[in-house]
């Protein structure tokens, strides 16, 4: 599904309503623009089915600046130290 800017704002508003009512929300996105309207409590980066990083908006900023190459590099380093990783 593709959303224009107005659609992203509308969806963000609905998510904020759920959050203000105490409902937990799991938002999976490859579209960081929605994060202009919703500030996540936690950001989790998955790579090849594994959680490889957990943090806050600094992870979103890093991905926006560097892409995902750093994730691949960190996985390669981990694999050298832990062959079962």
C-alpha positions as CSV (number, residue, x, y, z in Angstrom):
1,X,0.0,0.0,0.0
2,X,1.3,3.4,-0.9
3,X,0.4,6.6,1.0
4,X,0.7,10.2,0.1
5,X,1.7,12.8,2.7
6,X,-1.9,13.3,3.8
7,X,-2.4,9.6,4.1
8,X,0.8,9.3,6.3
9,X,-0.5,12.1,8.5
10,X,-3.9,10.4,8.8
11,X,-2.4,7.0,9.8
12,X,-0.1,8.7,12.3
13,X,-3.0,10.4,13.9
14,X,-4.9,7.2,14.2
15,X,-1.8,5.5,15.8
16,X,-1.4,8.4,18.2
17,X,-5.1,7.9,19.2
18,X,-4.4,4.3,20.0
19,X,-1.3,5.2,22.0
20,X,-3.1,7.8,24.0
21,X,-5.7,5.2,24.9
22,X,-2.9,2.9,26.3
23,X,-2.9,0.5,23.4
24,X,0.5,-0.9,22.4
25,X,1.4,-0.5,18.7
26,X,4.0,-2.5,16.7
27,X,4.8,-0.4,13.6
28,X,6.9,-2.1,11.0
29,X,8.0,0.2,8.2
30,X,10.5,0.9,5.6
31,X,9.1,4.4,5.2
32,X,10.8,6.7,7.8
33,X,8.5,9.7,7.0
34,X,5.9,8.4,9.4
35,X,8.4,8.9,12.2
36,X,8.1,12.6,11.6
37,X,4.7,12.3,13.2
38,X,5.2,9.5,15.7
39,X,8.1,9.2,18.1
40,X,8.7,5.5,18.8
41,X,9.6,4.3,22.3
42,X,12.0,1.8,20.8
43,X,13.5,1.1,17.4
44,X,14.5,-2.5,16.5
45,X,16.5,-3.3,13.4
46,X,16.0,-6.8,11.9
47,X,18.4,-8.3,9.5
48,X,17.9,-11.7,7.9
49,X,15.3,-12.6,10.5
50,X,17.5,-11.6,13.5
51,X,17.4,-8.6,15.8
52,X,20.7,-6.8,15.2
53,X,20.2,-3.5,16.9
54,X,17.8,-1.9,19.5
55,X,17.8,1.7,20.4
56,X,15.9,4.9,19.7
57,X,15.7,7.4,16.9
58,X,19.4,7.5,16.6
59,X,19.1,4.1,14.8
60,X,16.7,5.7,12.3
61,X,19.1,8.6,11.8
62,X,22.0,6.3,11.2
63,X,20.0,4.2,8.7
64,X,19.0,7.4,6.9
65,X,22.6,8.6,6.7
66,X,24.4,5.4,6.1
67,X,21.9,2.9,4.8
68,X,22.1,-0.7,6.0
69,X,25.8,-1.3,5.1
70,X,26.8,-0.9,8.8
71,X,24.4,-3.7,9.8
72,X,26.0,-6.1,7.4
73,X,29.5,-5.1,8.5
74,X,28.6,-5.6,12.2
75,X,27.1,-9.0,11.5
76,X,30.3,-10.0,9.6
77,X,32.4,-9.0,12.6
78,X,30.1,-10.9,15.0
79,X,30.2,-14.0,12.8
80,X,34.0,-14.0,13.0
81,X,33.9,-14.0,16.8
82,X,30.9,-16.4,17.0
83,X,30.6,-18.8,14.1
84,X,27.1,-19.9,15.3
85,X,25.8,-16.3,14.9
